[in-house]
Amino acid sequence: MSGARKRTGRPQRVGGLVTDFLATSGLAGRVGQASVIPEWAALVGSQIAGVTTPLSVTADGTLFVGVTTNAWMTELSLLEPQILSAINRDAGRMPVKKIRWQVRR
């Protein structure tokens, strides 16, 4: 495996190995981008989080979010620029470029 650490005979921390792997594989940015999902409530607030469920983030930066009703979907579509701004406030994370709202069934 390229990018693997050389054995030193001493145990290594798993966290360090995972960080190294993510950096060398190019996946670190995607992992950061996907962190929007567990951070959703903190990013959008409790009212929006109460009627939505973040589902996935694609490699091109599209966030899919389930919404409870069509009325909320319309409202959130209008708020999308502000929501994207809140989500992308962390400059160290790959940006979410658009949100696809879908009514949960």
C-alpha positions as CSV (number, residue, x, y, z in Angstrom):
1,M,0.0,0.0,0.0
2,S,1.6,3.3,-1.0
3,G,1.7,6.0,1.6
4,A,1.8,3.4,4.4
5,R,4.0,4.2,7.4
6,K,7.2,2.2,7.8
7,R,7.2,-0.2,10.7
8,T,9.1,1.2,13.6
9,G,8.5,-1.7,15.9
10,R,6.3,0.5,18.1
11,P,2.5,0.6,18.2
12,Q,0.9,3.5,16.4
13,R,-2.3,5.3,17.2
14,V,-5.2,4.3,15.0
15,G,-6.3,7.9,14.7
16,G,-3.0,8.9,13.2
17,L,-3.1,6.0,10.7
18,V,-6.6,6.8,9.6
19,T,-5.7,10.5,9.2
20,D,-2.7,9.6,7.1
21,F,-4.8,7.2,5.0
22,L,-7.5,9.8,4.4
23,A,-4.9,12.4,3.4
24,T,-3.0,10.2,1.0
25,S,-6.2,8.7,-0.5
26,G,-7.8,12.1,-1.2
27,L,-10.8,11.2,0.9
28,A,-10.2,13.7,3.7
29,G,-12.2,16.4,1.9
30,R,-15.1,14.2,1.3
31,V,-15.2,13.1,5.0
32,G,-15.2,16.8,6.0
33,Q,-17.9,17.5,3.5
34,A,-20.0,14.6,4.9
35,S,-19.7,16.0,8.4
36,V,-22.6,18.3,7.5
37,I,-24.9,15.4,8.2
38,P,-24.1,14.9,11.9
39,E,-23.8,18.6,12.4
40,W,-27.1,19.5,10.6
41,A,-29.0,20.6,13.7
42,A,-26.3,22.9,14.9
43,L,-25.9,24.3,11.4
44,V,-29.5,25.0,10.6
45,G,-31.1,25.4,14.0
46,S,-33.7,23.3,15.9
47,Q,-36.8,24.4,14.0
48,I,-35.4,23.5,10.5
49,A,-33.8,20.3,11.9
50,G,-37.1,19.3,13.4
51,V,-38.7,19.1,9.9
52,T,-35.8,17.8,7.9
53,T,-33.4,14.9,7.7
54,P,-30.0,15.2,5.9
55,L,-29.6,12.1,3.8
56,S,-26.4,12.3,1.8
57,V,-23.8,14.5,0.1
58,T,-22.5,13.7,-3.3
59,A,-19.0,14.2,-4.5
60,D,-20.0,17.2,-6.6
61,G,-21.3,18.9,-3.5
62,T,-25.1,18.2,-3.6
63,L,-26.7,17.7,-0.3
64,F,-29.9,15.7,-0.3
65,V,-32.4,16.6,2.5
66,G,-35.7,14.9,3.3
67,V,-38.5,17.4,4.3
68,T,-41.8,16.6,6.2
69,T,-44.2,18.6,3.9
70,N,-44.4,20.4,0.6
71,A,-45.0,23.6,2.4
72,W,-41.7,23.3,4.3
73,M,-39.9,22.3,1.1
74,T,-41.1,25.5,-0.6
75,E,-40.0,27.6,2.5
76,L,-36.6,25.9,2.7
77,S,-36.0,26.4,-1.0
78,L,-36.4,30.1,-0.5
79,L,-34.0,30.0,2.5
80,E,-31.4,27.9,0.6
81,P,-28.8,30.7,0.1
82,Q,-28.8,31.4,3.8
83,I,-28.6,27.7,4.7
84,L,-25.7,27.1,2.3
85,S,-23.9,30.1,3.8
86,A,-24.3,28.6,7.3
87,I,-23.2,25.1,6.1
88,N,-20.2,26.5,4.3
89,R,-19.0,28.8,7.0
90,D,-16.2,26.3,7.9
91,A,-13.6,27.2,5.3
92,G,-11.7,24.0,5.9
93,R,-14.5,21.8,4.6
94,M,-15.3,21.1,1.0
95,P,-18.3,23.3,0.1
96,V,-21.8,22.1,-0.3
97,K,-22.9,23.7,-3.6
98,K,-26.6,23.0,-3.7
99,I,-29.4,21.3,-1.8
100,R,-31.9,19.0,-3.2
101,W,-35.1,19.0,-1.0
102,Q,-37.3,15.9,-1.2
103,V,-40.5,15.2,0.6
104,R,-40.1,12.2,3.0
105,R,-42.6,9.5,2.3
